[in-house]
Amino acid sequence: MNQLSPYRESVLRRRPLAVCIASLFSLAAPAAMAANRPVTSCLDDGSPGTLRSVVASPSTVSGDTVDLSALACAYSKITLDTGGSRILVPQASLTIKGPGAAALAIDGSALASDAPNTSNVFEHTGNGTLAIKYLSVTGGHKKQTAISARGGCIFSNGSVTLDGAEISSCSAQSAEGAEGGGIWAQGDLLVVNSTVSGNSASSAGPVRGGGLMADGNVILLRSRVSENTLSSGGRASGGGIYTYGDLTAIHSTVHANSVTTSNPSSDAVGGGAVVGGDFASTYATISDNHLYAQQSDGGGLALSASATIFASTISGNSANLGGGIQAYSSPSAGHVFLMRNSTVSGNSAANMGGGIFVNAATTKFYNSTIAFNTAANAGPGVRLSAFGGPMDVTLQSTLMSDNVYTNAPIENDLAAAGPTITFNQAPANNLINVTGVGGLPSDTLFLTCPLLGPLRDNGGPTKTHALSTTSPAIDAGNNASIDPLTQLPYASDQRGLAADNGEGVRDYVRVSGTSADIGAYEVQQNDIVFNAGFEGCL
């Protein structure tokens, strides 16, 4: 499996996009002497020149490209109906290339709908990589009765690469379980400049991965996984994404995915994503994902290993435990939860950890803002749990404020429980408005309202909370966080430098004044700030 180390993640963040994409595509082994096999017909009758016949042709071998880019089909789609079943892809590796996702769709909605069926769109039996480029795949529906249904539109015994593709309105359904409403891959998933949306998986039994599921690693680059759903009478995991491996999200969004269980004794986990391996994000947004179940963990993210969250926003997610993020590992020893230059806002928990519930043995927050989250019980902002083992917690230049209990106007920004939690000492330069936790750095600003603006687009690729010009957080922080690539302090706030934030026109520097500001947002000294709309504290 292809793993991204924190160093490599930092390199990808800094390098130009073209180089980044080339590096990611190198994860799939290139084929020598590949041939281009043109598709010349928009029909699906199996005649020469159709997509089905070109893929099935003995002359189309592993490494070839099946090329639909010259087609101009009626209604911009090819409707599958021959034989009532999917297109079988037996080659070890194959690329299927279209003229653009908006220009051509392969539509499986007319295939057989009675269960059992194999009415997904592509079934890849090879153990290499199936690459879908510049093409939409839609309407696949895999229904089974006595076995689990996998891959509503795309099933692969190997790995899958999407580039400029859209996978939508696909479904997997079975009484015995369902996985990968849009895509199921036994290997890795590489998703570049693509969208996976509006897919579903449903079952009376366990379900996983409403949008996509992989046994290997998942990488999202400038992509979106949104509005996918899971529904189950059993355990339901990963409304948008389920991976047994690592998940890396770069300039990507996981938005408005949901999980619903009808059995009160069943768990719902990871409204946005469930990650079995390590999680890393850079300029990512995890927003408005929801779990609808009495027992639910990780509204935005459910993480079970280490996490590195950089320049990202986690907002508007909900669950019973860990509204924004549940980072829980057992045992917790050896796992690291690291958040830098990030915002956690507007998440809610019916029980504990409105913003974050974390038990990693090493937990670190640098220059981050955690605000306006809610919970019914402990830790509306952050809940630290050391019941799984001792925790070593570092807080540097981090702002926690305006996190309140759901049913009472009482603020609690940081809560902790367990036998052994050790905090770093001053200088630390944090602002934690309200907390009952002892042992925090002695220079922490308590009972100090930071005067935050609403979560909105303040520049850069992710939303942030601006600081009022009269905020006590201005010039009161530090820049102790070190970039692993340069071994220097970070040069920017959450919004990034022009070279890597997607804007290409402005640097949002980390220190703009006598010292860094506390939190993810740095007031730029030449900006004009209108203080209307900034909120006080309880």
C-alpha positions as CSV (number, residue, x, y, z in Angstrom):
1,M,0.0,0.0,0.0
2,N,1.1,3.5,-0.7
3,Q,1.6,5.5,2.4
4,L,2.3,9.3,2.7
5,S,4.7,10.2,5.5
6,P,4.2,13.6,7.3
7,Y,7.3,14.7,5.4
8,R,5.9,13.7,2.0
9,E,2.6,15.3,2.9
10,S,4.4,18.6,3.6
11,V,6.3,18.3,0.3
12,L,3.1,17.8,-1.6
13,R,1.6,20.8,0.1
14,R,4.5,23.0,-1.0
15,R,5.2,21.8,-4.6
16,P,3.3,23.1,-7.7
17,L,0.1,21.4,-8.5
18,A,1.4,19.8,-11.8
19,V,4.3,18.2,-9.9
20,C,2.0,17.1,-7.1
21,I,-0.4,15.3,-9.6
22,A,2.6,13.7,-11.3
23,S,3.8,12.4,-8.0
24,L,0.5,11.0,-7.1
25,F,0.0,9.3,-10.4
26,S,3.4,7.6,-10.0
27,L,1.7,5.5,-7.3
28,A,0.2,3.4,-10.1
29,A,2.8,1.4,-12.1
30,P,2.9,2.6,-15.7
31,A,2.4,0.1,-18.5
32,A,5.0,-0.2,-21.3
33,M,4.0,0.1,-25.0
34,A,0.4,0.9,-24.1
35,A,-2.0,1.2,-27.0
36,N,-4.9,3.6,-27.6
37,R,-8.2,1.8,-28.4
38,P,-10.8,4.2,-29.8
39,V,-14.5,3.9,-29.1
40,T,-16.5,5.0,-32.2
41,S,-20.1,4.2,-31.3
42,C,-22.4,5.5,-28.6
43,L,-24.5,2.4,-28.7
44,D,-24.4,-0.5,-26.2
45,D,-25.4,-3.4,-28.5
46,G,-22.0,-5.1,-28.4
47,S,-21.3,-4.2,-32.0
48,P,-17.7,-3.2,-33.1
49,G,-16.6,0.2,-31.9
50,T,-18.9,0.2,-28.8
51,L,-17.4,0.6,-25.4
52,R,-18.5,-2.8,-24.4
53,S,-16.9,-4.5,-27.4
54,V,-13.6,-2.5,-27.2
55,V,-13.1,-3.4,-23.6
56,A,-13.9,-7.1,-24.3
57,S,-11.8,-7.3,-27.4
58,P,-8.8,-9.8,-27.1
59,S,-6.6,-7.0,-28.7
60,T,-7.3,-4.7,-25.7
61,V,-4.7,-5.7,-23.2
62,S,-3.4,-4.6,-19.8
63,G,-2.0,-1.0,-19.9
64,D,-4.1,0.1,-22.9
65,T,-6.4,3.1,-23.0
66,V,-10.0,2.8,-24.1
67,D,-10.6,6.2,-25.6
68,L,-14.0,7.8,-25.8
69,S,-12.7,11.3,-26.2
70,A,-13.8,11.8,-29.8
71,L,-17.4,10.8,-29.1
72,A,-20.3,13.2,-29.2
73,C,-23.3,11.2,-28.0
74,A,-26.9,12.1,-27.8
75,Y,-27.8,13.5,-24.4
76,S,-24.1,13.3,-23.6
77,K,-24.3,9.7,-22.4
78,I,-24.0,6.1,-23.3
79,T,-26.9,4.1,-21.8
80,L,-26.0,0.5,-20.8
81,D,-28.7,-2.0,-21.5
82,T,-27.1,-5.0,-23.3
83,G,-27.6,-8.2,-21.4
84,G,-28.8,-6.3,-18.4
85,S,-25.4,-6.3,-16.8
86,R,-22.2,-4.3,-16.2
87,I,-19.1,-4.0,-18.4
88,L,-16.6,-6.6,-17.3
89,V,-12.9,-5.3,-17.2
90,P,-10.7,-8.4,-17.2
91,Q,-7.4,-6.6,-17.9
92,A,-4.9,-6.2,-15.0
93,S,-4.8,-2.5,-15.7
94,L,-6.9,-0.4,-18.0
95,T,-7.6,3.3,-18.6
96,I,-11.0,4.4,-19.8
97,K,-10.8,8.0,-21.0
98,G,-13.7,10.3,-22.0
99,P,-14.0,13.9,-23.4
100,G,-14.8,15.4,-20.0
101,A,-17.1,14.6,-17.1
102,A,-19.6,17.1,-18.3
103,A,-19.5,15.9,-21.9
104,L,-20.1,12.2,-21.5
105,A,-21.6,9.8,-18.9
106,I,-21.7,6.1,-18.8
107,D,-25.2,5.5,-17.4
108,G,-26.2,2.2,-15.8
109,S,-29.7,3.2,-14.7
110,A,-31.4,1.1,-17.4
111,L,-29.8,-2.1,-16.3
112,A,-31.7,-4.8,-14.5
113,S,-33.1,-3.6,-11.2
114,D,-34.4,-6.9,-9.7
115,A,-32.2,-8.5,-7.1
116,P,-29.9,-10.3,-7.4
117,N,-28.1,-8.4,-10.3
118,T,-24.7,-7.2,-11.5
119,S,-26.0,-3.8,-12.7
120,N,-23.0,-1.8,-11.6
121,V,-21.3,-0.1,-14.5
122,F,-17.7,-1.4,-14.4
123,E,-16.6,-4.7,-12.7
124,H,-12.7,-4.8,-12.7
125,T,-11.5,-8.4,-12.1
126,G,-7.8,-7.5,-12.6
127,N,-5.4,-6.9,-9.8
128,G,-3.8,-3.7,-11.3
129,T,-5.4,-0.3,-11.6
130,L,-8.6,0.7,-13.3
131,A,-8.3,4.4,-14.3
132,I,-11.4,6.5,-15.1
133,K,-10.5,9.8,-16.7
134,Y,-12.5,12.8,-17.9
135,L,-15.8,10.8,-17.7
136,S,-18.9,10.5,-15.6
137,V,-20.2,7.2,-14.3
138,T,-23.7,7.2,-13.0
139,G,-26.8,5.1,-12.3
140,G,-25.1,1.8,-11.4
141,H,-27.1,-0.3,-8.9
142,K,-25.8,-3.5,-7.5
143,K,-28.3,-5.5,-5.6
144,Q,-27.7,-8.9,-3.9
145,T,-29.7,-11.2,-1.6
146,A,-27.5,-13.8,0.0
147,I,-24.2,-12.0,-0.2
148,S,-22.9,-8.5,0.4
149,A,-23.3,-6.0,-2.4
150,R,-20.1,-4.2,-3.3
151,G,-19.5,-1.3,-5.7
152,G,-22.6,0.4,-6.9
153,C,-21.0,1.8,-10.0
154,I,-17.4,0.6,-9.9
155,F,-16.0,-2.7,-8.4
156,S,-12.3,-3.4,-8.5
157,N,-10.2,-6.4,-7.4
158,G,-7.3,-4.0,-7.7
159,S,-7.0,-0.3,-7.4
160,V,-8.9,2.6,-8.9
161,T,-7.8,6.0,-10.1
162,L,-10.2,8.8,-10.9
163,D,-8.9,11.9,-12.8
164,G,-11.4,14.6,-13.8
165,A,-14.2,12.1,-13.2
166,E,-17.6,12.2,-11.6
167,I,-19.2,9.2,-9.8
168,S,-22.8,9.8,-8.9
169,S,-26.3,8.4,-8.2
170,C,-24.9,4.8,-7.7
171,S,-26.2,2.4,-5.1
172,A,-25.3,-0.9,-3.4
173,Q,-28.0,-2.9,-1.6
174,S,-28.3,-6.3,0.1
175,A,-30.0,-7.8,3.1
176,E,-26.5,-9.2,4.0
177,G,-24.5,-6.0,3.9
178,A,-23.4,-3.3,1.5
179,E,-20.1,-1.6,0.8
180,G,-19.0,1.2,-1.5
181,G,-22.2,2.8,-2.8
182,G,-20.2,4.5,-5.6
183,I,-16.9,2.6,-5.6
184,W,-15.4,-0.5,-3.9
185,A,-11.7,-1.2,-4.4
186,Q,-9.7,-4.0,-2.9
187,G,-6.5,-2.0,-3.4
188,D,-6.0,1.8,-3.3
189,L,-8.1,4.7,-4.4
190,L,-6.5,7.8,-6.0
191,V,-9.1,10.6,-6.6
192,V,-7.8,13.7,-8.5
193,N,-9.9,16.7,-9.6
194,S,-13.0,14.5,-9.2
195,T,-16.4,14.3,-7.5
196,V,-18.0,11.4,-5.8
197,S,-21.6,12.4,-4.9
198,G,-25.1,11.3,-4.3
199,N,-24.3,7.6,-3.9
200,S,-25.8,5.2,-1.3
201,A,-25.3,1.9,0.4
202,S,-28.2,0.2,2.3
203,S,-28.8,-3.0,4.1
204,A,-30.5,-4.7,7.1
205,G,-27.0,-5.7,8.0
206,P,-23.7,-3.8,8.2
207,V,-22.9,-1.1,5.7
208,R,-19.6,0.8,4.9
209,G,-18.7,3.6,2.6
210,G,-21.7,5.4,1.1
211,G,-19.5,7.1,-1.5
212,L,-16.4,4.9,-1.7
213,M,-14.7,2.1,0.2
214,A,-11.1,0.8,-0.1
215,D,-9.2,-2.0,1.6
216,G,-6.0,0.0,0.8
217,N,-5.2,3.7,1.1
218,V,-7.3,6.7,-0.2
219,I,-5.8,9.9,-1.5
220,L,-8.0,12.9,-2.4
221,L,-6.5,15.8,-4.4
222,R,-8.6,18.8,-5.3
223,S,-11.7,16.5,-5.1
224,R,-15.1,16.4,-3.4
225,V,-16.9,13.6,-1.7
226,S,-20.4,14.9,-0.9
227,E,-24.0,14.0,-0.2
228,N,-23.5,10.2,0.0
229,T,-25.6,8.2,2.4
230,L,-25.6,5.0,4.4
231,S,-28.7,3.4,5.9
232,S,-28.7,0.2,7.9
233,G,-30.4,-2.0,10.5
234,G,-26.9,-2.9,11.7
235,R,-23.6,-1.1,12.1
236,A,-23.1,1.7,9.6
237,S,-19.6,3.2,9.0
238,G,-18.4,6.0,6.7
239,G,-21.1,8.0,5.1
240,G,-18.7,9.4,2.6
241,I,-15.5,7.3,2.8
242,Y,-14.5,4.0,4.5
243,T,-10.9,2.9,4.3
244,Y,-8.9,0.3,6.1
245,G,-5.8,2.1,5.2
246,D,-4.7,5.7,5.3
247,L,-6.7,8.7,4.1
248,T,-4.9,11.8,2.8
249,A,-7.0,14.8,1.7
250,I,-5.3,17.8,0.0
251,H,-7.3,20.8,-1.2
252,S,-10.4,18.6,-0.9
253,T,-13.8,18.6,0.7
254,V,-15.9,15.9,2.4
255,H,-19.3,17.5,2.8
256,A,-22.9,16.7,3.7
257,N,-22.6,12.9,3.9
258,S,-24.8,11.0,6.3
259,V,-25.3,7.8,8.2
260,T,-28.6,6.4,9.5
261,T,-29.4,3.3,11.6
262,S,-32.9,2.1,12.3
263,N,-31.9,-0.3,15.1
264,P,-31.4,1.6,18.4
265,S,-28.7,-0.9,19.5
266,S,-26.6,-0.4,16.3
267,D,-23.7,2.0,16.0
268,A,-23.2,4.7,13.4
269,V,-19.6,5.8,12.9
270,G,-17.9,8.5,10.7
271,G,-20.4,10.7,9.0
272,G,-17.8,12.0,6.7
273,A,-15.1,9.3,6.9
274,V,-13.9,6.3,8.8
275,V,-10.1,5.8,8.6
276,G,-8.5,2.6,9.8
277,G,-5.0,3.8,9.2
278,D,-3.4,7.3,9.5
279,F,-5.2,10.5,8.5
280,A,-3.5,13.6,7.0
281,S,-5.2,16.7,5.6
282,T,-3.9,19.9,4.0
283,Y,-6.3,22.7,3.0
284,A,-9.2,20.3,3.5
285,T,-12.8,21.0,4.6
286,I,-14.8,18.4,6.5
287,S,-18.3,19.9,6.9
288,D,-21.9,19.2,7.6
289,N,-21.7,15.5,7.9
290,H,-24.2,13.9,10.2
291,L,-24.9,10.6,12.1
292,Y,-28.5,9.8,12.8
293,A,-28.3,7.1,15.5
294,Q,-28.6,6.8,19.3
295,Q,-25.0,5.4,19.4
296,S,-22.8,7.4,17.0
297,D,-19.1,8.4,17.0
298,G,-17.3,10.9,14.8
299,G,-19.7,13.2,12.9
300,G,-17.0,14.5,10.6
301,L,-14.2,12.0,11.1
302,A,-13.8,8.7,13.0
303,L,-10.1,8.1,13.4
304,S,-8.4,5.1,15.0
305,A,-4.7,5.7,14.4
306,S,-2.5,8.9,14.1
307,A,-3.7,12.1,12.5
308,T,-2.0,15.2,11.1
309,I,-4.4,18.0,10.4
310,F,-3.0,21.1,8.7
311,A,-4.7,24.3,7.4
312,S,-8.1,22.6,7.5
313,T,-11.6,23.4,8.7
314,I,-13.9,20.9,10.4
315,S,-17.3,22.5,10.8
316,G,-21.0,21.8,11.1
317,N,-20.8,18.1,11.8
318,S,-22.8,16.1,14.4
319,A,-22.7,12.9,16.3
320,N,-23.3,11.5,19.8
321,L,-19.6,11.4,20.6
322,G,-17.1,13.6,18.9
323,G,-19.2,15.9,16.8
324,G,-16.4,17.1,14.6
325,I,-13.7,14.5,15.2
326,Q,-13.5,11.3,17.2
327,A,-9.9,10.3,17.4
328,Y,-10.0,7.2,19.5
329,S,-7.5,4.4,19.5
330,S,-7.1,1.3,21.7
331,P,-4.5,1.1,22.9
332,S,-3.7,4.8,22.6
333,A,0.0,4.4,23.1
334,G,2.1,5.2,20.0
335,H,-0.6,7.3,18.3
336,V,-0.2,11.0,17.6
337,F,-3.0,13.6,17.1
338,L,-1.5,16.8,15.6
339,M,-3.5,19.8,14.6
340,R,-1.8,22.9,13.1
341,N,-3.2,26.1,11.7
342,S,-6.8,24.7,11.7
343,T,-10.3,25.6,12.7
344,V,-12.9,23.4,14.4
345,S,-16.2,25.2,14.5
346,G,-20.0,24.7,14.8
347,N,-19.9,21.0,15.4
348,S,-22.2,19.3,17.9
349,A,-22.3,16.2,20.1
350,A,-25.4,14.8,21.8
351,N,-23.1,13.5,24.5
352,M,-19.4,14.5,24.7
353,G,-16.8,16.2,22.6
354,G,-18.7,18.7,20.5
355,G,-15.6,19.7,18.6
356,I,-13.1,17.0,19.3
357,F,-13.0,13.8,21.4
358,V,-9.4,12.5,21.5
359,N,-7.4,10.0,23.5
360,A,-4.1,9.8,21.5
361,A,-1.1,9.4,23.8
362,T,0.6,12.4,22.1
363,T,-1.9,15.2,21.4
364,K,-0.7,18.5,20.0
365,F,-2.5,21.7,19.0
366,Y,-0.6,24.6,17.4
367,N,-2.1,27.9,16.2
368,S,-5.6,26.5,15.9
369,T,-9.1,27.9,16.7
370,I,-11.8,25.7,18.3
371,A,-15.0,27.7,18.8
372,F,-18.8,27.7,18.7
373,N,-19.1,23.9,19.2
374,T,-21.7,22.4,21.4
375,A,-22.3,19.2,23.5
376,A,-25.0,18.1,25.9
377,N,-22.5,16.7,28.4
378,A,-18.7,17.0,28.9
379,G,-16.5,19.0,26.6
380,P,-18.5,21.1,24.2
381,G,-15.1,22.2,22.8
382,V,-12.4,19.6,23.3
383,R,-12.7,16.4,25.4
384,L,-9.4,14.8,26.4
385,S,-9.7,11.2,27.6
386,A,-6.8,9.4,29.3
387,F,-8.7,6.3,30.3
388,G,-6.9,4.4,27.5
389,G,-3.5,5.4,28.8
390,P,-1.5,8.5,29.8
391,M,-1.7,11.5,27.5
392,D,1.1,14.1,26.8
393,V,-0.7,17.2,25.6
394,T,0.9,20.2,23.9
395,L,-1.0,23.5,23.5
396,Q,0.7,26.3,21.7
397,S,-0.8,29.6,20.5
398,T,-4.3,27.9,20.4
399,L,-7.6,29.6,20.9
400,M,-10.6,27.9,22.5
401,S,-13.7,29.9,23.1
402,D,-17.5,30.1,22.8
403,N,-18.0,26.3,23.1
404,V,-21.2,25.8,25.2
405,Y,-23.5,23.1,26.5
406,T,-26.5,22.4,24.3
407,N,-29.3,23.0,26.9
408,A,-27.7,25.6,29.1
409,P,-25.8,28.9,28.4
410,I,-22.7,27.6,30.1
411,E,-19.3,27.6,28.4
412,N,-16.7,24.9,28.7
413,D,-13.9,25.0,26.1
414,L,-11.7,22.2,27.4
415,A,-12.5,19.2,29.5
416,A,-10.3,16.3,30.5
417,A,-10.8,13.0,32.3
418,G,-8.5,10.1,33.1
419,P,-5.7,9.3,35.5
420,T,-2.7,10.9,33.8
421,I,-2.8,14.0,31.5
422,T,0.4,16.1,31.3
423,F,0.5,19.5,29.7
424,N,3.4,21.5,28.4
425,Q,4.5,24.4,30.4
426,A,4.9,28.1,29.6
427,P,5.7,29.9,27.4
428,A,2.7,28.6,25.4
429,N,0.5,31.7,24.7
430,N,-2.9,30.1,24.6
431,L,-6.3,31.6,25.1
432,I,-8.8,29.2,26.7
433,N,-11.7,31.3,27.8
434,V,-13.5,28.8,30.2
435,T,-12.1,25.5,31.5
436,G,-12.0,23.5,34.8
437,V,-8.8,21.6,33.7
438,G,-5.8,22.1,35.9
439,G,-2.1,22.0,35.1
440,L,-2.3,24.1,31.9
441,P,0.5,26.5,31.0
442,S,0.8,29.3,33.5
443,D,0.6,32.1,30.8
444,T,-2.8,30.8,29.5
445,L,-5.3,33.6,29.0
446,F,-8.5,32.6,31.0
447,L,-11.8,34.3,31.1
448,T,-10.7,36.4,28.1
449,C,-13.1,36.8,25.2
450,P,-11.3,36.7,21.8
451,L,-14.1,38.6,19.9
452,L,-14.4,36.2,16.9
453,G,-16.0,36.9,13.6
454,P,-18.4,34.3,12.0
455,L,-17.0,31.3,10.2
456,R,-16.7,32.5,6.6
457,D,-14.4,33.0,3.6
458,N,-11.7,35.3,4.8
459,G,-9.3,34.3,2.0
460,G,-7.5,31.1,1.3
461,P,-9.1,27.7,0.5
462,T,-10.8,27.1,3.9
463,K,-13.1,29.1,6.1
464,T,-11.8,30.8,9.2
465,H,-12.9,33.0,12.2
466,A,-11.4,36.5,11.9
467,L,-10.3,38.5,15.0
468,S,-11.7,41.9,15.8
469,T,-9.2,44.7,15.8
470,T,-9.7,44.9,19.6
471,S,-9.2,41.1,20.2
472,P,-6.8,40.3,23.0
473,A,-5.6,37.4,20.9
474,I,-3.8,39.8,18.5
475,D,0.1,39.8,18.9
476,A,-0.4,37.6,22.0
477,G,0.5,34.2,20.5
478,N,3.7,32.5,19.2
479,N,5.0,30.7,16.2
480,A,6.6,27.7,17.9
481,S,5.3,25.1,15.4
482,I,8.1,23.9,13.0
483,D,7.6,23.0,9.4
484,P,9.1,19.5,9.0
485,L,10.2,20.3,5.5
486,T,12.1,23.5,6.1
487,Q,12.8,23.0,9.8
488,L,11.7,26.7,10.2
489,P,8.6,28.2,11.8
490,Y,5.5,28.2,9.6
491,A,5.4,31.2,7.3
492,S,1.6,31.5,7.0
493,D,-1.6,31.3,9.0
494,Q,-4.4,28.8,8.0
495,R,-5.0,30.6,4.7
496,G,-1.5,29.9,3.4
497,L,1.0,31.4,1.1
498,A,0.2,32.4,-2.5
499,A,2.4,29.6,-3.8
500,D,0.2,26.8,-2.3
501,N,-3.1,28.2,-1.2
502,G,-4.8,28.1,-4.6
503,E,-5.2,31.8,-4.8
504,G,-1.8,32.5,-6.2
505,V,-2.0,36.2,-5.4
506,R,-1.6,36.7,-1.7
507,D,0.5,35.5,1.2
508,Y,-1.3,35.4,4.6
509,V,1.8,35.6,6.8
510,R,1.8,34.0,10.3
511,V,3.5,36.9,12.0
512,S,2.1,40.3,11.0
513,G,2.9,42.6,13.9
514,T,5.1,42.2,16.9
515,S,4.2,38.6,17.5
516,A,1.8,36.0,16.0
517,D,-1.8,36.1,16.9
518,I,-3.4,33.3,19.0
519,G,-5.4,30.9,16.8
520,A,-5.6,29.9,13.2
521,Y,-6.2,33.4,11.8
522,E,-3.6,36.2,11.7
523,V,-4.7,39.8,11.3
524,Q,-2.8,41.2,8.4
525,Q,-1.5,44.6,9.4
526,N,-2.5,46.3,6.1
527,D,-6.0,45.0,6.1
528,I,-9.0,47.2,6.9
529,V,-11.3,45.3,9.3
530,F,-14.9,46.3,10.0
531,N,-15.8,45.1,13.5
532,A,-19.5,44.6,12.9
533,G,-20.6,41.0,13.3
534,F,-17.9,40.0,15.8
535,E,-19.3,38.0,18.7
536,G,-18.7,38.4,22.4
537,C,-18.8,35.6,25.0
538,L,-21.2,34.4,27.6
